[in-house]
Each structure stands twice: as structure tokens, then as C-alpha cells.
Amino acid sequence: LLYSEFSQDSNTSMTAIADLGDGGPAAIVIDEPNNYSLKRWSPKHQRFE
């Protein structure tokens, strides 16, 4: 991991990097206190959204 946007939120962590197999950009699985969320890389904004 070269960069993390989670440094200020200790209750959130990145769990996995995923290739969803649909030809889209990479995705990350976020482990939050009560659920998981999926964020995909945005080439336009240069961040996971």
C-alpha cells in the first residue's frame, strides 16, 4: 500500500483489492464498523470513489 486515505479514521480499513472482471478499473473493499463497501478507481479524479 503506497497511499491511504484512512489514516484519520481508525474504524475503517482497506480489506482487499479486487478485479471485478468487467473490464472496469480496480476496486477496493472497505471494512467499516457495521458493513463493507466497494470503491472503484476513478481515472478522472485519481482516487477511489
HTML snippet that shows the backbone in 3Dmol.js (N, CA, C, O; Angstrom):
<script src="https://3Dmol.org/build/3Dmol-min.js"></script>
<div id="view" style="width:600px;height:400px;position:relative"></div>
<script>
const pdb = `
ATOM      1  N   LEU A   1       0.858  -1.174   0.000  1.00  0.00           N
ATOM      2  CA  LEU A   1       0.000   0.000   0.000  1.00  0.00           C
ATOM      3  C   LEU A   1       0.896   1.227   0.000  1.00  0.00           C
ATOM      4  O   LEU A   1       1.703   1.415   0.910  1.00  0.00           O
ATOM      5  N   LEU A   2       0.754   2.058  -1.017  1.00  0.00           N
ATOM      6  CA  LEU A   2       1.583   3.248  -1.135  1.00  0.00           C
ATOM      7  C   LEU A   2       0.927   4.480  -0.546  1.00  0.00           C
ATOM      8  O   LEU A   2       1.617   5.416  -0.144  1.00  0.00           O
ATOM      9  N   TYR A   3      -0.387   4.492  -0.489  1.00  0.00           N
ATOM     10  CA  TYR A   3      -1.116   5.668  -0.028  1.00  0.00           C
ATOM     11  C   TYR A   3      -2.404   5.222   0.639  1.00  0.00           C
ATOM     12  O   TYR A   3      -3.060   4.290   0.174  1.00  0.00           O
ATOM     13  N   SER A   4      -2.763   5.878   1.714  1.00  0.00           N
ATOM     14  CA  SER A   4      -4.005   5.534   2.403  1.00  0.00           C
ATOM     15  C   SER A   4      -4.784   6.783   2.765  1.00  0.00           C
ATOM     16  O   SER A   4      -4.227   7.727   3.326  1.00  0.00           O
ATOM     17  N   GLU A   5      -6.081   6.793   2.443  1.00  0.00           N
ATOM     18  CA  GLU A   5      -6.961   7.880   2.850  1.00  0.00           C
ATOM     19  C   GLU A   5      -7.632   7.562   4.184  1.00  0.00           C
ATOM     20  O   GLU A   5      -8.506   8.309   4.622  1.00  0.00           O
ATOM     21  N   PHE A   6      -7.244   6.479   4.830  1.00  0.00           N
ATOM     22  CA  PHE A   6      -7.904   6.027   6.048  1.00  0.00           C
ATOM     23  C   PHE A   6      -7.134   6.386   7.310  1.00  0.00           C
ATOM     24  O   PHE A   6      -7.538   5.990   8.403  1.00  0.00           O
ATOM     25  N   SER A   7      -6.044   7.120   7.190  1.00  0.00           N
ATOM     26  CA  SER A   7      -5.183   7.369   8.344  1.00  0.00           C
ATOM     27  C   SER A   7      -5.884   8.125   9.469  1.00  0.00           C
ATOM     28  O   SER A   7      -5.496   7.982  10.628  1.00  0.00           O
ATOM     29  N   GLN A   8      -6.902   8.922   9.163  1.00  0.00           N
ATOM     30  CA  GLN A   8      -7.579   9.689  10.200  1.00  0.00           C
ATOM     31  C   GLN A   8      -8.817   8.973  10.742  1.00  0.00           C
ATOM     32  O   GLN A   8      -9.418   9.441  11.709  1.00  0.00           O
ATOM     33  N   ASP A   9      -9.200   7.871  10.152  1.00  0.00           N
ATOM     34  CA  ASP A   9     -10.382   7.134  10.609  1.00  0.00           C
ATOM     35  C   ASP A   9      -9.953   5.723  10.994  1.00  0.00           C
ATOM     36  O   ASP A   9      -9.876   4.837  10.142  1.00  0.00           O
ATOM     37  N   SER A  10      -9.678   5.518  12.270  1.00  0.00           N
ATOM     38  CA  SER A  10      -9.153   4.221  12.707  1.00  0.00           C
ATOM     39  C   SER A  10     -10.190   3.103  12.663  1.00  0.00           C
ATOM     40  O   SER A  10      -9.833   1.937  12.825  1.00  0.00           O
ATOM     41  N   ASN A  11     -11.466   3.429  12.447  1.00  0.00           N
ATOM     42  CA  ASN A  11     -12.510   2.406  12.372  1.00  0.00           C
ATOM     43  C   ASN A  11     -12.719   1.879  10.961  1.00  0.00           C
ATOM     44  O   ASN A  11     -13.558   1.003  10.749  1.00  0.00           O
ATOM     45  N   THR A  12     -11.976   2.393   9.999  1.00  0.00           N
ATOM     46  CA  THR A  12     -12.123   1.993   8.607  1.00  0.00           C
ATOM     47  C   THR A  12     -10.789   1.462   8.099  1.00  0.00           C
ATOM     48  O   THR A  12      -9.740   2.051   8.360  1.00  0.00           O
ATOM     49  N   SER A  13     -10.831   0.350   7.372  1.00  0.00           N
ATOM     50  CA  SER A  13      -9.600  -0.181   6.799  1.00  0.00           C
ATOM     51  C   SER A  13      -9.873  -0.809   5.441  1.00  0.00           C
ATOM     52  O   SER A  13     -10.979  -1.270   5.159  1.00  0.00           O
ATOM     53  N   MET A  14      -8.843  -0.816   4.611  1.00  0.00           N
ATOM     54  CA  MET A  14      -8.944  -1.467   3.316  1.00  0.00           C
ATOM     55  C   MET A  14      -8.713  -2.959   3.538  1.00  0.00           C
ATOM     56  O   MET A  14      -7.720  -3.352   4.151  1.00  0.00           O
ATOM     57  N   THR A  15      -9.623  -3.782   3.042  1.00  0.00           N
ATOM     58  CA  THR A  15      -9.540  -5.219   3.255  1.00  0.00           C
ATOM     59  C   THR A  15      -8.950  -5.951   2.058  1.00  0.00           C
ATOM     60  O   THR A  15      -8.196  -6.909   2.228  1.00  0.00           O
ATOM     61  N   ALA A  16      -9.291  -5.504   0.839  1.00  0.00           N
ATOM     62  CA  ALA A  16      -8.835  -6.219  -0.353  1.00  0.00           C
ATOM     63  C   ALA A  16      -8.831  -5.302  -1.565  1.00  0.00           C
ATOM     64  O   ALA A  16      -9.535  -4.293  -1.605  1.00  0.00           O
ATOM     65  N   ILE A  17      -8.024  -5.673  -2.554  1.00  0.00           N
ATOM     66  CA  ILE A  17      -8.052  -5.050  -3.876  1.00  0.00           C
ATOM     67  C   ILE A  17      -8.642  -6.092  -4.808  1.00  0.00           C
ATOM     68  O   ILE A  17      -8.226  -7.251  -4.792  1.00  0.00           O
ATOM     69  N   ALA A  18      -9.617  -5.684  -5.626  1.00  0.00           N
ATOM     70  CA  ALA A  18     -10.333  -6.652  -6.456  1.00  0.00           C
ATOM     71  C   ALA A  18     -10.376  -6.238  -7.915  1.00  0.00           C
ATOM     72  O   ALA A  18     -10.521  -5.059  -8.238  1.00  0.00           O
ATOM     73  N   ASP A  19     -10.248  -7.231  -8.793  1.00  0.00           N
ATOM     74  CA  ASP A  19     -10.532  -7.065 -10.217  1.00  0.00           C
ATOM     75  C   ASP A  19     -11.894  -7.708 -10.422  1.00  0.00           C
ATOM     76  O   ASP A  19     -12.031  -8.926 -10.306  1.00  0.00           O
ATOM     77  N   LEU A  20     -12.901  -6.898 -10.726  1.00  0.00           N
ATOM     78  CA  LEU A  20     -14.265  -7.412 -10.824  1.00  0.00           C
ATOM     79  C   LEU A  20     -14.534  -8.148 -12.128  1.00  0.00           C
ATOM     80  O   LEU A  20     -15.620  -8.696 -12.318  1.00  0.00           O
ATOM     81  N   GLY A  21     -13.558  -8.167 -13.027  1.00  0.00           N
ATOM     82  CA  GLY A  21     -13.690  -8.951 -14.246  1.00  0.00           C
ATOM     83  C   GLY A  21     -14.603  -8.361 -15.295  1.00  0.00           C
ATOM     84  O   GLY A  21     -14.955  -9.041 -16.259  1.00  0.00           O
ATOM     85  N   ASP A  22     -14.994  -7.107 -15.129  1.00  0.00           N
ATOM     86  CA  ASP A  22     -15.894  -6.492 -16.104  1.00  0.00           C
ATOM     87  C   ASP A  22     -15.183  -5.491 -17.008  1.00  0.00           C
ATOM     88  O   ASP A  22     -15.832  -4.739 -17.735  1.00  0.00           O
ATOM     89  N   GLY A  23     -13.862  -5.480 -16.966  1.00  0.00           N
ATOM     90  CA  GLY A  23     -13.098  -4.560 -17.799  1.00  0.00           C
ATOM     91  C   GLY A  23     -12.957  -3.176 -17.201  1.00  0.00           C
ATOM     92  O   GLY A  23     -12.271  -2.325 -17.768  1.00  0.00           O
ATOM     93  N   GLY A  24     -13.594  -2.935 -16.063  1.00  0.00           N
ATOM     94  CA  GLY A  24     -13.508  -1.644 -15.388  1.00  0.00           C
ATOM     95  C   GLY A  24     -12.236  -1.548 -14.564  1.00  0.00           C
ATOM     96  O   GLY A  24     -11.459  -2.500 -14.489  1.00  0.00           O
ATOM     97  N   PRO A  25     -12.029  -0.389 -13.944  1.00  0.00           N
ATOM     98  CA  PRO A  25     -10.829  -0.200 -13.126  1.00  0.00           C
ATOM     99  C   PRO A  25     -10.879  -1.035 -11.846  1.00  0.00           C
ATOM    100  O   PRO A  25     -11.920  -1.584 -11.486  1.00  0.00           O
ATOM    101  N   ALA A  26      -9.750  -1.116 -11.177  1.00  0.00           N
ATOM    102  CA  ALA A  26      -9.646  -1.875  -9.934  1.00  0.00           C
ATOM    103  C   ALA A  26     -10.609  -1.335  -8.886  1.00  0.00           C
ATOM    104  O   ALA A  26     -11.033  -0.181  -8.940  1.00  0.00           O
ATOM    105  N   ALA A  27     -10.942  -2.189  -7.939  1.00  0.00           N
ATOM    106  CA  ALA A  27     -11.828  -1.805  -6.841  1.00  0.00           C
ATOM    107  C   ALA A  27     -11.170  -2.202  -5.526  1.00  0.00           C
ATOM    108  O   ALA A  27     -10.329  -3.100  -5.486  1.00  0.00           O
ATOM    109  N   ILE A  28     -11.562  -1.524  -4.451  1.00  0.00           N
ATOM    110  CA  ILE A  28     -11.100  -1.910  -3.126  1.00  0.00           C
ATOM    111  C   ILE A  28     -12.311  -2.211  -2.251  1.00  0.00           C
ATOM    112  O   ILE A  28     -13.373  -1.607  -2.399  1.00  0.00           O
ATOM    113  N   VAL A  29     -12.126  -3.150  -1.344  1.00  0.00           N
ATOM    114  CA  VAL A  29     -13.159  -3.493  -0.370  1.00  0.00           C
ATOM    115  C   VAL A  29     -12.791  -2.778   0.928  1.00  0.00           C
ATOM    116  O   VAL A  29     -11.690  -2.947   1.453  1.00  0.00           O
ATOM    117  N   ILE A  30     -13.729  -1.974   1.438  1.00  0.00           N
ATOM    118  CA  ILE A  30     -13.517  -1.199   2.651  1.00  0.00           C
ATOM    119  C   ILE A  30     -14.281  -1.850   3.794  1.00  0.00           C
ATOM    120  O   ILE A  30     -15.481  -2.103   3.688  1.00  0.00           O
ATOM    121  N   ASP A  31     -13.579  -2.117   4.882  1.00  0.00           N
ATOM    122  CA  ASP A  31     -14.190  -2.696   6.085  1.00  0.00           C
ATOM    123  C   ASP A  31     -14.511  -1.553   7.039  1.00  0.00           C
ATOM    124  O   ASP A  31     -13.612  -0.939   7.615  1.00  0.00           O
ATOM    125  N   GLU A  32     -15.803  -1.273   7.202  1.00  0.00           N
ATOM    126  CA  GLU A  32     -16.272  -0.220   8.091  1.00  0.00           C
ATOM    127  C   GLU A  32     -16.898  -0.873   9.321  1.00  0.00           C
ATOM    128  O   GLU A  32     -17.154  -2.077   9.303  1.00  0.00           O
ATOM    129  N   PRO A  33     -17.150  -0.118  10.382  1.00  0.00           N
ATOM    130  CA  PRO A  33     -17.654  -0.734  11.623  1.00  0.00           C
ATOM    131  C   PRO A  33     -18.895  -1.620  11.448  1.00  0.00           C
ATOM    132  O   PRO A  33     -18.979  -2.669  12.087  1.00  0.00           O
ATOM    133  N   ASN A  34     -19.844  -1.238  10.619  1.00  0.00           N
ATOM    134  CA  ASN A  34     -21.086  -2.012  10.512  1.00  0.00           C
ATOM    135  C   ASN A  34     -21.332  -2.640   9.152  1.00  0.00           C
ATOM    136  O   ASN A  34     -22.360  -3.288   8.955  1.00  0.00           O
ATOM    137  N   ASN A  35     -20.412  -2.466   8.206  1.00  0.00           N
ATOM    138  CA  ASN A  35     -20.630  -3.036   6.876  1.00  0.00           C
ATOM    139  C   ASN A  35     -19.348  -2.993   6.052  1.00  0.00           C
ATOM    140  O   ASN A  35     -18.316  -2.489   6.495  1.00  0.00           O
ATOM    141  N   TYR A  36     -19.444  -3.528   4.858  1.00  0.00           N
ATOM    142  CA  TYR A  36     -18.376  -3.449   3.872  1.00  0.00           C
ATOM    143  C   TYR A  36     -18.863  -2.569   2.734  1.00  0.00           C
ATOM    144  O   TYR A  36     -20.059  -2.526   2.446  1.00  0.00           O
ATOM    145  N   SER A  37     -17.941  -1.869   2.088  1.00  0.00           N
ATOM    146  CA  SER A  37     -18.303  -1.096   0.903  1.00  0.00           C
ATOM    147  C   SER A  37     -17.259  -1.341  -0.176  1.00  0.00           C
ATOM    148  O   SER A  37     -16.141  -1.775   0.103  1.00  0.00           O
ATOM    149  N   LEU A  38     -17.639  -1.059  -1.390  1.00  0.00           N
ATOM    150  CA  LEU A  38     -16.781  -1.265  -2.549  1.00  0.00           C
ATOM    151  C   LEU A  38     -16.561   0.081  -3.217  1.00  0.00           C
ATOM    152  O   LEU A  38     -17.516   0.804  -3.499  1.00  0.00           O
ATOM    153  N   LYS A  39     -15.293   0.419  -3.471  1.00  0.00           N
ATOM    154  CA  LYS A  39     -14.980   1.672  -4.153  1.00  0.00           C
ATOM    155  C   LYS A  39     -14.124   1.353  -5.363  1.00  0.00           C
ATOM    156  O   LYS A  39     -13.214   0.527  -5.297  1.00  0.00           O
ATOM    157  N   ARG A  40     -14.428   2.023  -6.479  1.00  0.00           N
ATOM    158  CA  ARG A  40     -13.675   1.805  -7.712  1.00  0.00           C
ATOM    159  C   ARG A  40     -12.789   2.992  -7.997  1.00  0.00           C
ATOM    160  O   ARG A  40     -13.091   4.121  -7.611  1.00  0.00           O
ATOM    161  N   TRP A  41     -11.690   2.723  -8.679  1.00  0.00           N
ATOM    162  CA  TRP A  41     -10.750   3.764  -9.049  1.00  0.00           C
ATOM    163  C   TRP A  41     -11.366   4.657 -10.114  1.00  0.00           C
ATOM    164  O   TRP A  41     -11.919   4.169 -11.100  1.00  0.00           O
ATOM    165  N   SER A  42     -11.271   5.969  -9.914  1.00  0.00           N
ATOM    166  CA  SER A  42     -11.743   6.947 -10.886  1.00  0.00           C
ATOM    167  C   SER A  42     -10.533   7.558 -11.586  1.00  0.00           C
ATOM    168  O   SER A  42      -9.809   8.350 -10.984  1.00  0.00           O
ATOM    169  N   PRO A  43     -10.305   7.199 -12.851  1.00  0.00           N
ATOM    170  CA  PRO A  43      -9.173   7.795 -13.574  1.00  0.00           C
ATOM    171  C   PRO A  43      -9.303   9.316 -13.677  1.00  0.00           C
ATOM    172  O   PRO A  43      -8.303  10.033 -13.664  1.00  0.00           O
ATOM    173  N   LYS A  44     -10.526   9.794 -13.778  1.00  0.00           N
ATOM    174  CA  LYS A  44     -10.754  11.237 -13.905  1.00  0.00           C
ATOM    175  C   LYS A  44     -10.328  11.989 -12.641  1.00  0.00           C
ATOM    176  O   LYS A  44      -9.663  13.022 -12.724  1.00  0.00           O
ATOM    177  N   HIS A  45     -10.715  11.467 -11.468  1.00  0.00           N
ATOM    178  CA  HIS A  45     -10.425  12.153 -10.207  1.00  0.00           C
ATOM    179  C   HIS A  45      -9.173  11.628  -9.506  1.00  0.00           C
ATOM    180  O   HIS A  45      -8.745  12.180  -8.492  1.00  0.00           O
ATOM    181  N   GLN A  46      -8.585  10.551 -10.055  1.00  0.00           N
ATOM    182  CA  GLN A  46      -7.373   9.946  -9.495  1.00  0.00           C
ATOM    183  C   GLN A  46      -7.548   9.550  -8.023  1.00  0.00           C
ATOM    184  O   GLN A  46      -6.699   9.843  -7.181  1.00  0.00           O
ATOM    185  N   ARG A  47      -8.675   8.874  -7.735  1.00  0.00           N
ATOM    186  CA  ARG A  47      -8.939   8.390  -6.385  1.00  0.00           C
ATOM    187  C   ARG A  47     -10.012   7.303  -6.436  1.00  0.00           C
ATOM    188  O   ARG A  47     -10.682   7.121  -7.453  1.00  0.00           O
ATOM    189  N   PHE A  48     -10.164   6.584  -5.323  1.00  0.00           N
ATOM    190  CA  PHE A  48     -11.234   5.597  -5.218  1.00  0.00           C
ATOM    191  C   PHE A  48     -12.512   6.304  -4.801  1.00  0.00           C
ATOM    192  O   PHE A  48     -12.505   7.131  -3.890  1.00  0.00           O
ATOM    193  N   GLU A  49     -13.620   5.973  -5.478  1.00  0.00           N
ATOM    194  CA  GLU A  49     -14.915   6.600  -5.190  1.00  0.00           C
ATOM    195  C   GLU A  49     -15.993   5.539  -5.062  1.00  0.00           C
ATOM    196  O   GLU A  49     -17.155   5.866  -4.820  1.00  0.00           O
TER     197      GLU A  49
END
`;
const viewer = $3Dmol.createViewer("view");
viewer.addModel(pdb, "pdb");
viewer.setStyle({}, {cartoon: {color: "spectrum"}});
viewer.zoomTo();
viewer.render();
</script>
